[in-house]
Amino acid sequence: MLMKLQLSLSVILLLTCGFLYQFTLKSSCLFPHLPPYKSQQGLEALLGHGRSIVFLETSERMELSPLVSCAVESAAKVYPEQPVLLLMKGFNNSMQLPPNSTSPALSLLSAIDNVFLFPLDMKSLFEDTPLFSWYTQINSSAERYWLHVSSDASRLAFIWKYGGVYMDTDVISIRPIPEDNFLAAQTSQVSSNGVFGFLPHHPFLWQCMENFVENYNPDIWGYQGPELMTRILRVWCKLRDFQEVSDLKCLNFSFLHPQRFYPISYPVWRRYYEAWDTEPSFNDSYALHLWNYMNKEGRAVVRGSNTLVENLYRKHCPKTYRDLLQGPEGSVTGERGPGNK
């Protein structure tokens, strides 16, 4: 009798182990680039506290450049206790990579504990916002700057719904941002939309979305992005020039000094790709926007070049530097995309 009981328990144990093995195998097929524990965590669960760092990829591109990898890795390094999200339109809802896709950057990022990859479903994202009717009526194929316009809309809707900090995929984080509600000054009285953060349901972002639709003009690059943010900022705030490196307070949010994210301004963006005799300390900065959209000549981040950008990679995204950067004979360039402005 005892032997029969032991045999029955052994069979049950074997069947259970077999089931768990098959379940794990199935999960790894559905989420080929995600560790099993990450595939079980839903987007809504991660967003409950409104403290996420958010990156968006609104093209169908699945091969991420080293610059995108560095942006995400550096954020994960600076904010180890907060979820860092990369939402990609190229993912389908099952999170499967295309059959012919090989993306070392996705593998690298998915192995970082607080980095999470999800599909970007714009129609669902825009529900219950002023952007929904616009999105369902627009003919995206006729839009000259659709990737950029859709990215501008998506970041507004996401941060309004869930809160957190949005960053373009060419922003390298170097220290924590000490503000919950903020805009980033690009110049003295001009706001960027490449970095901003708000708690959920902030009325500033709702007004931005309303203005996005009411004054829609897709033929001017940036009109739905930084120009929109600046228009609404001027409604909310009486802007003045910054005094030294101090931020401006505007009702219940801050307008952060250009040194916080733009210590190297866009007219001299090439300085990032030069070697400096004495490199800047960036002591007043929280992150650095590399202006990758300006990089139409395809300047590369080259291992061993001793350029400012190479040294930023080495310090702030060491895994990307180690695994994705090549030397002069096989240098890697960052592709320009809607999240690289």
N, C-alpha and C positions, 0 to 999 in steps of 0.2 A: 504493500500500500504506500509506504514511504517512498519507494523507488518510483512508483507511478506519479506521485505528487511532484517529486523532483524533476521527473521528465517533463511533466506538463508545464512547470514553471520555466524550465529551460527553453521549451518551444515558444512560450509567450515572450520570454526575454529576447529570443532570436527574431521573432516577428516584429517586436517593438524596435529593435535596433535596425532592422531592415527598413521599416517605415521611416524612421528618422533619417536614415541614409538617403533614401529616395527623396524625402522632402528637402534635405539640404542640397542634393544634386539638382533638383528642380529649381530651387531658389537661385542657385548659382547660374543656371541657364537663363532664367528670366532677368537676372541682374548681373550680367557677366563682368561688370567692372566695379561692383559694390560688394563689400564684405557682407555676409548674411545678416549681421545684427543691424546694419544700416537699412537694409531693404525692408525691415519690419516697421521702421519709424515713419509715420505719415507727416506730410508737410504741416498740417494744422497743429499737430502735437508740438512740433518744433517752434511754432510761431506764437505760442501761448503768452509769452512774456514781452513781446514786442522789442526784443533786444538783438535780433538777428543782423548779421552783416550780409548784404544781398548783392549779387552780381547777376546780370542778365545777358544771355546770348540770343538775340532775336533773329539771326539768320539760321539757315539749316546746317551751318558748318559744325562738324563734329571733331575735326582735328584742331585742337587748341594750340595756340602759339606759346612759346616760353613766357612771353610777357603776360598773357592771361594766367598761366600757371603761377607766375611770380606774384601777381596781384592777389590771387586767392590764397596762396600759401602764406604770404606775408600777413594777410588779415587773420588767418587762423593762428599764426604765431603771436600776434599782438593781442588777440581776443580769445585766449584758450578756453575760457568758460562760456563762450557764446557760440551758437551755431552760425556757421558761415555757409551760405547757400549759393549754389550756382544753378540757375534755372536756364535750360537750353531748349529752344524750339525744335531742335533736331531730334530730341528724344521722342519716341512714341509713348503712349501711356503705360506700356509694360516695362519701360526703361531699357529696352533692348537697343544695343548698338546696331547700325547697319551691318550686314554680313561681311562687307569688305573693309570695315573700319578697323584700323589699328591706331590707337591713340595713347601714346605713353604718358601724355599729360593727364588724361582722365584716370589712368591707373595710379599715377603718382598722387593726385588729389584725393581720390577715393580712399586711399590708405591713411589719410590724415584723420584723426579721431573726430574732430569737430567740423569737418567739411562734409556737406551733403549735396548730392546732385539730384535734380528733379526736372521733369518736363515743364515747359512753359506753355500753358494753354491760355492764349490771350482772350478768347471768348469767355471762358469761365472767369478769368481774372477781372474782366471789365464789367461783369454782372453787378448790379446794384451800385453803379457809379454813372456819372454823366457821360462817360466814354462809350457805354454799351451801344447806344443807338448810332453813334458815329461809326463804330467799328463794324456793325452789322450792315451798314449801308455803303461803306467805302469800297471803291474798286482799287484794290491795292496794286494791281498790275499797271495802272495808269499813273501811279504816284512816283515822282522823280526821286524822292528821298525816303521811300517807304521804310527801309530798314532803320533809318534814324528816327523817323516820325513815330513808328510803332514802338521803338525803344523808349522814346521820350514819354509816350503814353503809358507804357507798361510800368515804368519806374514810379510814376505818380500814383497809379492805381495800387500797386503792391504796397508801397509805404503807407498810403492812406488806409488801406484795409488792415495791415498787419503791424505797422510800425517797424522801427529799426533804422539802419543806416544803409543807404544805397551808395555803391561805388562803381564807377566805370572800370572796365577790365584792363585799363592801363594806369591804375592808381596803386602805388606801392605803399603799404602801411608801415609806419615806423614807430608810432606810439599811440596809446588809446586817446580817442576823442572824449573830452570830459563833458560833453553836452548831449542832452536827449533831443532837443528841438533846435535845429540850426540850418542855416544856409551857408554856403562857402562863397566868399567874395573872390571873383576872378581878377578884377581891378577894383578901384576904390568904390565905385557906385554901380558895379555890374555883377550880377550873381551868376555863378555856374550852376548847371544841373548835373555835373559829373560826380559830385559828392553832396549828399544832404541827408539829414536824419530828422525824424519826427516820431512821436508817440502815435499810436493808432487813432484814426478819425480826427486828425488835426484839421481845423477849418481852413487853414492856409492852402492845404493840398486840394481840398474840395473846390475852393475858388479857382485854383489853377486848372483843375479838370474842366470846370464850367467854361473858363476862358478859352481853354484848348479847343473846345467844340464851337463856341460862339464866334470866335475870331480865327477860325481855321484858315491857315494859309500855307499849304505844303510846298509852295514854289520857292520860298526863301529858306535857305539852310539855317537851322538854329532858331527859326521863329517860334516853333513849338517846344523848344528846349530852353536854353539859357535866356533867350529874349523873353519867353513867357514868364519864367521865374522872376526876371528883373521887372517886368511890367507889374506883376502882382505885388512884389516886394515894395515897389514905389507907392502902391495904394495903401499898404499896411504901415509903412514906415516913412519918416522924414529922414532921408539919407543925407549924410555929410561925409566929408573925407575922414579917413582914419588918422588918428593921432598915434604915432609910434606903432608898436605892435600890441594894440589893444583892440578887443572885439567890441562891436556895437550891440546893444540890447534893443530889441524891437518887440514891444508887448510881451508875449510869452515865448519868444524864441530869440536866438542870437544870430547875428550876421558876422561870420568869422573873417578875420583879417586875411588878405591874400597870402601872407606868409604861412598860413596854416596848411595850405595845399598847393599853392602856386608860387613858391619862392623863385622858381625859374619861369618867367612868363613866356607866352607862346611865340613872340617874335624871336626869341633866342633859344628855342627848344633844342637846337642842335648841341647846346652846351652839355646836355646829358650824355652825348656820344663823343665827348672830348675828354682827354686826360688833363687833369688840373694839377698845377704845382702844389696848391694847398686846397683840398676839397672842403666845401662848405659843411658846417656842422649840422645844419637844419634843426637847431635847438628849438626854434619857435614853430616847427611844423609837426603836424600829426600824420600826414601822408603826403606823397608826391605824385602829382598828375604829370605823366610823361608826354602828353600831347601826341599820342601815337597817330591820330588822324592827320597831323601835319607831316608825318614821315612818309611822304609820297615817293621819296627817293630810295626808300627801303634800307635805311641805315640799320646795321646789324649790331646785336650784342655779341661780342666776340670774347671768348675765354682767352685770358692772357693779354688783353689790350690795355689794361689799367685805365680804362675810361671810367667816368663817374657812374654810368649805368651798370657796368660790369661789377663795380665794387658795391653798388646797391644790391644787386642780385646776390652776391657772395654773402652779404651781411643779413639781408632781410628775407631771402627765400633760398636758403642753402640747398634744399633738396632739388629745386628746379635748377640751380646753378650746377650741382653735381651731375644730374641725370640728363638734362635737356640742352645744355649749352655746349657748343662745339668750338674748336679752335679756328684759326684764320682760314684753313683750307675747306672747312665745312661749316661756315658760320650760319647762324639761324636768325632770320628776321621775323619781326612781329607783323602779322597780317592786320591791316586796318579794318575795323568793323564798327558797328553801330554803338558799341560800348567803349570805343576807343576814341574819345573826342578831345 
